[in-house]
Amino acid sequence: MRIGLSLDHMAHPRASLDLVARAEAAGADEAWIPETWGFDAPSLMGAIAARTERISIGAVLPVYSRSPALIAQTIAGADALSGGRAIGGLGTSGPQVVEGWHGVAFDRPLGELREAITACRMAWQREVLEVDGPRPIPLPPGEGTGMGRPLRMITRPERERVPIVVAALAPGGVRLAAELADGWWPLFATPEAIRGPWADALARGAERRDAALGPMGIMASAVCWVGDGEGAEAARAAARREIAFYVGSMGSRERNFYRDAVSAMGFAAECAAIADAALGGRPRDAEAEVTQAMIDSLALVGAPDQVAARIDALADAGVTTVVVSAATPEPLEVIARLRAIVDA
């Protein structure tokens, strides 16, 4: 089981850089940088590459914010700077970010995602980009068409194959991840959800998977705490805030992928109440609607033997990486404690 750290999308990049450097020393295997409507992620990827020696560096880039070719270039650059430690995270994000920040219609999300994955793998092999999708790059049919000459990437990433992780919650995205990606990150993941609501999408995607890709890894992220007392209470409070934010505020009343996923885990009534409060401008009320059962399911908080049992259950469901949320109290201490559990 690998251990990752997911950074706070609202944190200053210098603070995040220092945190990752210390997380590497504490035993973290991966650092993940979100990109919403604050600082960009690739700048921090480069800084982390220069500051660290071992830790893998990933960022979930929204596929609407860059052309497929630029996505390939960005990940290749991070891989070269880090000496082969980059992970290409890709996701569709949602209408709030895509339309409300980038000013791009949230259209054909699966086509955008498939196109970006295809372009990355073709570019890194220095093949001419000939991809079909929402932003197709066709080969010119002949002379005199006015089209530019088809290009190959003039540089390469450090490795011929940089791992691609797809962040997805909706069934279509989960199917695409199981078909094409090296890893899948559903954010809120439980063993029951992997075997239940997501099982059909995972199976259908796996049927179309090229055997040469090998098995797909699965990531699960959570607010964590190993132990009890004040730390456990602080972690549960942080989990309450994080669940309320994603379920209530990361989308509209009509479309919120996080809310849909958590609702399918058996919390439909709770999610509806959280959304009503959050979208009504009452964030504290939204947090109050997060139940203890939701926290127990979506956070990773408890005594060492309880956390170890939860990690074993996640591993049995196919999870290969546990990602500690930066909202976790004392995340470096938690990483060290998780490292001891995983290595035992």
C-alpha positions as CSV (number, residue, x, y, z in Angstrom):
1,M,0.0,0.0,0.0
2,R,1.4,3.4,-1.0
3,I,0.8,6.5,1.0
4,G,0.1,9.9,-0.6
5,L,-0.6,13.4,0.5
6,S,-3.3,15.6,-1.2
7,L,-2.5,19.3,-0.8
8,D,-5.0,22.0,0.0
9,H,-6.1,23.8,-3.2
10,M,-6.3,27.1,-1.2
11,A,-2.9,26.9,0.4
12,H,0.0,29.1,-0.6
13,P,2.4,27.2,-2.9
14,R,5.4,27.9,-0.7
15,A,3.6,26.4,2.3
16,S,2.6,23.4,0.2
17,L,6.2,23.0,-1.1
18,D,7.6,22.9,2.5
19,L,4.9,20.5,3.5
20,V,5.7,18.0,0.7
21,A,9.4,18.2,1.5
22,R,8.7,17.2,5.1
23,A,6.1,14.6,4.0
24,E,8.8,12.9,1.9
25,A,11.0,12.6,5.0
26,A,7.9,11.3,7.0
27,G,7.5,8.4,4.5
28,A,5.0,9.6,1.9
29,D,5.3,8.0,-1.5
30,E,3.2,10.5,-3.5
31,A,2.2,14.2,-3.4
32,W,-1.0,15.3,-5.2
33,I,-1.7,18.9,-6.2
34,P,-5.4,19.9,-7.0
35,E,-6.2,22.6,-9.5
36,T,-9.4,24.5,-9.2
37,W,-9.7,28.3,-9.5
38,G,-6.6,29.2,-7.4
39,F,-2.9,28.7,-8.3
40,D,-2.1,26.4,-11.2
41,A,-0.7,23.0,-10.4
42,P,2.2,22.5,-12.8
43,S,4.2,25.4,-11.3
44,L,4.1,23.6,-8.0
45,M,5.0,20.3,-9.6
46,G,8.2,21.8,-10.9
47,A,9.1,23.4,-7.6
48,I,8.5,20.1,-5.8
49,A,10.6,18.3,-8.3
50,A,13.5,20.6,-7.5
51,R,13.1,20.3,-3.7
52,T,12.6,16.6,-3.4
53,E,14.4,13.4,-4.4
54,R,12.1,10.4,-4.0
55,I,8.4,11.3,-3.8
56,S,6.2,10.9,-6.9
57,I,4.5,14.1,-8.0
58,G,0.9,14.2,-9.4
59,A,-1.6,16.9,-10.3
60,V,-5.2,16.4,-11.5
61,L,-5.4,18.6,-14.5
62,P,-8.9,19.5,-15.8
63,V,-8.9,18.4,-19.4
64,Y,-10.9,21.5,-20.5
65,S,-8.3,24.0,-19.4
66,R,-5.5,23.0,-21.8
67,S,-5.3,21.5,-25.3
68,P,-4.5,17.8,-25.4
69,A,-1.1,18.6,-26.8
70,L,-0.3,21.0,-23.9
71,I,-1.4,18.5,-21.4
72,A,1.1,16.0,-22.8
73,Q,3.8,18.7,-22.8
74,T,3.1,19.7,-19.2
75,I,3.3,16.2,-17.8
76,A,6.4,15.4,-19.9
77,G,8.1,18.5,-18.5
78,A,7.3,17.5,-14.9
79,D,8.6,14.0,-15.5
80,A,11.8,15.3,-17.0
81,L,12.4,17.8,-14.2
82,S,11.7,15.2,-11.5
83,G,13.8,12.5,-13.0
84,G,10.9,10.2,-13.8
85,R,8.7,10.9,-10.8
86,A,5.6,12.5,-12.4
87,I,2.1,11.1,-12.4
88,G,-0.3,12.4,-15.0
89,G,-3.6,13.1,-13.3
90,L,-6.5,13.9,-15.5
91,G,-10.1,14.7,-14.8
92,T,-13.1,16.5,-16.2
93,S,-13.6,18.6,-13.1
94,G,-17.2,19.9,-13.2
95,P,-19.4,22.7,-14.6
96,Q,-18.7,25.0,-11.8
97,V,-14.9,25.1,-12.6
98,V,-15.1,24.5,-16.3
99,E,-17.8,27.0,-17.1
100,G,-17.6,29.4,-14.1
101,W,-13.9,29.8,-14.2
102,H,-12.5,28.7,-17.6
103,G,-15.5,29.9,-19.6
104,V,-15.7,26.7,-21.6
105,A,-18.9,24.7,-22.1
106,F,-19.0,21.5,-20.1
107,D,-19.6,19.4,-23.2
108,R,-18.7,15.8,-24.1
109,P,-16.6,15.2,-20.9
110,L,-15.8,11.6,-21.8
111,G,-14.7,12.6,-25.3
112,E,-12.4,15.2,-23.8
113,L,-10.9,12.8,-21.3
114,R,-10.3,10.0,-23.9
115,E,-8.8,12.5,-26.3
116,A,-6.4,13.8,-23.7
117,I,-5.2,10.3,-22.7
118,T,-4.7,9.3,-26.3
119,A,-2.8,12.5,-27.1
120,C,-0.5,12.0,-24.1
121,R,0.5,8.5,-25.0
122,M,1.0,9.3,-28.7
123,A,3.0,12.4,-27.9
124,W,5.3,10.7,-25.4
125,Q,6.1,8.1,-28.1
126,R,6.8,10.9,-30.5
127,E,4.0,9.9,-32.8
128,V,2.2,12.4,-34.9
129,L,-0.9,13.5,-33.0
130,E,-3.9,12.1,-35.0
131,V,-6.7,12.0,-32.4
132,D,-10.4,12.1,-32.8
133,G,-12.6,13.9,-30.2
134,P,-14.0,17.2,-29.2
135,R,-10.7,18.9,-30.3
136,P,-9.5,16.6,-33.1
137,I,-6.1,16.7,-34.6
138,P,-6.5,15.1,-38.1
139,L,-3.7,14.5,-40.5
140,P,-3.8,16.9,-43.5
141,P,-5.5,15.1,-46.5
142,G,-3.0,16.5,-49.1
143,E,-1.1,19.5,-50.3
144,G,-2.6,22.9,-50.6
145,T,-5.1,22.5,-47.8
146,G,-3.7,25.4,-45.8
147,M,-3.3,23.1,-42.8
148,G,-0.1,23.1,-40.8
149,R,2.4,20.4,-41.1
150,P,1.8,17.6,-38.6
151,L,4.2,17.7,-35.8
152,R,5.9,15.2,-33.4
153,M,7.0,16.1,-29.9
154,I,10.6,17.2,-30.2
155,T,11.4,16.1,-26.6
156,R,10.4,13.2,-24.4
157,P,9.5,12.7,-20.8
158,E,12.0,10.9,-18.6
159,R,10.1,7.7,-19.2
160,E,8.4,6.4,-22.3
161,R,5.3,5.6,-20.3
162,V,4.3,8.1,-17.6
163,P,1.5,6.7,-15.5
164,I,-1.9,8.3,-16.0
165,V,-4.5,8.5,-13.2
166,V,-8.1,9.4,-14.0
167,A,-10.1,11.2,-11.3
168,A,-13.7,10.1,-11.9
169,L,-16.9,9.4,-9.9
170,A,-19.6,9.1,-12.6
171,P,-20.1,5.7,-14.2
172,G,-18.9,6.8,-17.6
173,G,-15.7,8.2,-16.2
174,V,-15.1,5.1,-14.1
175,R,-15.6,2.9,-17.1
176,L,-13.0,5.0,-19.1
177,A,-10.5,4.8,-16.2
178,A,-10.9,1.0,-16.0
179,E,-10.3,0.8,-19.8
180,L,-7.4,3.2,-20.3
181,A,-5.8,4.5,-17.1
182,D,-3.0,3.2,-15.0
183,G,-4.8,4.4,-11.9
184,W,-8.3,5.5,-10.8
185,W,-9.0,8.1,-8.1
186,P,-12.7,8.4,-7.0
187,L,-11.8,10.7,-4.1
188,F,-14.3,9.3,-1.6
189,A,-13.8,5.5,-1.9
190,T,-15.0,2.8,0.3
191,P,-14.7,-1.0,-0.1
192,E,-18.5,-1.2,-0.3
193,A,-18.7,1.4,-3.0
194,I,-16.0,-0.2,-5.1
195,R,-17.8,-3.6,-4.9
196,G,-21.2,-2.0,-5.1
197,P,-22.2,1.2,-7.0
198,W,-19.0,1.3,-9.1
199,A,-18.6,-2.5,-9.7
200,D,-20.5,-2.6,-13.0
201,A,-18.6,0.4,-14.4
202,L,-15.3,-1.1,-13.4
203,A,-16.1,-4.4,-14.9
204,R,-17.4,-3.0,-18.2
205,G,-14.3,-0.8,-18.6
206,A,-12.0,-3.8,-17.7
207,E,-13.5,-5.8,-20.5
208,R,-12.1,-3.3,-23.0
209,R,-8.7,-2.9,-21.3
210,D,-5.6,-3.7,-23.2
211,A,-3.7,-6.3,-21.3
212,A,-0.4,-4.5,-22.0
213,L,-1.5,-1.8,-19.6
214,G,-1.3,-4.2,-16.7
215,P,-3.6,-3.9,-13.6
216,M,-5.1,-0.6,-12.7
217,G,-4.3,0.9,-9.3
218,I,-7.0,2.5,-7.2
219,M,-6.5,5.5,-4.9
220,A,-8.7,6.3,-1.8
221,S,-8.3,9.7,0.0
222,A,-9.6,10.7,3.4
223,V,-9.1,12.9,6.3
224,C,-7.0,10.6,8.6
225,W,-6.0,10.2,12.2
226,V,-4.4,7.3,13.9
227,G,-5.2,7.3,17.6
228,D,-7.9,8.9,19.8
229,G,-8.4,11.9,22.0
230,E,-8.3,15.5,20.8
231,G,-6.6,14.5,17.5
232,A,-9.4,12.1,16.6
233,E,-12.0,14.8,17.4
234,A,-10.2,17.4,15.3
235,A,-10.0,14.9,12.4
236,R,-13.7,14.2,12.6
237,A,-14.4,17.9,12.5
238,A,-12.2,18.3,9.5
239,A,-13.9,15.4,7.8
240,R,-17.2,17.0,8.5
241,R,-16.1,20.2,6.8
242,E,-14.6,18.4,3.8
243,I,-17.6,16.2,3.2
244,A,-20.0,19.2,3.4
245,F,-17.8,21.2,1.0
246,Y,-17.6,18.6,-1.7
247,V,-21.2,17.3,-1.4
248,G,-22.8,20.7,-0.9
249,S,-20.7,23.2,-2.8
250,M,-18.7,21.6,-5.6
251,G,-21.5,21.8,-8.1
252,S,-25.0,23.0,-8.7
253,R,-28.3,21.8,-7.4
254,E,-28.7,19.9,-10.7
255,R,-25.2,18.4,-11.1
256,N,-22.7,17.5,-8.4
257,F,-20.7,14.3,-9.0
258,Y,-19.5,14.1,-5.4
259,R,-23.0,14.3,-4.1
260,D,-24.2,11.7,-6.6
261,A,-21.4,9.3,-5.6
262,V,-21.9,9.7,-1.8
263,S,-25.7,9.4,-2.3
264,A,-25.2,6.1,-4.0
265,M,-23.3,4.9,-0.9
266,G,-26.5,5.0,1.1
267,F,-26.5,8.6,2.1
268,A,-29.0,10.1,-0.3
269,A,-31.2,11.9,2.3
270,E,-28.1,13.3,4.1
271,C,-26.6,14.5,0.8
272,A,-29.9,16.3,-0.1
273,A,-30.0,18.1,3.3
274,I,-26.3,19.1,3.0
275,A,-26.9,20.5,-0.5
276,D,-30.0,22.4,0.5
277,A,-28.1,24.1,3.3
278,A,-24.9,24.8,1.3
279,L,-26.7,26.1,-1.8
280,G,-28.9,28.2,0.5
281,G,-25.8,30.0,1.8
282,R,-25.7,28.2,5.1
283,P,-22.3,26.4,5.2
284,R,-22.4,25.8,9.0
285,D,-25.9,24.1,8.7
286,A,-24.5,22.0,5.8
287,E,-21.7,20.8,8.1
288,A,-24.3,20.0,10.8
289,E,-26.1,17.7,8.3
290,V,-23.0,15.5,7.9
291,T,-23.8,12.4,10.1
292,Q,-21.4,10.4,12.2
293,A,-22.1,7.4,9.9
294,M,-20.8,9.5,6.9
295,I,-17.7,10.4,8.8
296,D,-17.1,6.8,9.9
297,S,-17.5,5.7,6.3
298,L,-15.5,8.4,4.4
299,A,-12.8,9.3,6.9
300,L,-10.0,7.1,8.3
301,V,-10.0,7.8,12.0
302,G,-9.4,5.4,14.9
303,A,-7.0,3.4,17.0
304,P,-4.1,1.8,15.2
305,D,-5.7,-1.6,15.0
306,Q,-8.9,-0.1,13.7
307,V,-7.1,1.9,11.0
308,A,-5.0,-1.2,10.1
309,A,-8.3,-3.2,9.6
310,R,-9.7,-0.4,7.4
311,I,-6.6,-0.3,5.3
312,D,-6.7,-4.1,4.9
313,A,-10.3,-3.9,3.8
314,L,-9.4,-1.2,1.2
315,A,-6.6,-3.3,-0.1
316,D,-8.9,-6.3,-0.4
317,A,-11.2,-4.1,-2.6
318,G,-8.3,-3.2,-4.9
319,V,-7.0,0.0,-3.3
320,T,-3.3,0.5,-3.8
321,T,-2.8,4.0,-2.5
322,V,-4.2,5.8,0.6
323,V,-4.0,9.5,0.2
324,V,-4.0,11.6,3.3
325,S,-6.1,14.8,2.9
326,A,-4.2,18.0,3.9
327,A,-7.2,18.8,6.1
328,T,-5.9,16.1,8.4
329,P,-4.7,17.4,11.7
330,E,-0.9,17.0,11.9
331,P,-0.6,15.3,8.5
332,L,3.1,14.6,8.8
333,E,2.5,12.7,12.1
334,V,-0.4,10.8,10.5
335,I,1.8,9.8,7.5
336,A,4.5,8.5,9.8
337,R,1.9,6.5,11.8
338,L,0.4,5.1,8.6
339,R,3.8,4.2,7.3
340,A,4.4,2.2,10.5
341,I,1.1,0.4,10.0
342,V,1.6,-0.3,6.3
343,D,5.2,-1.6,6.8
344,A,4.4,-3.8,9.8
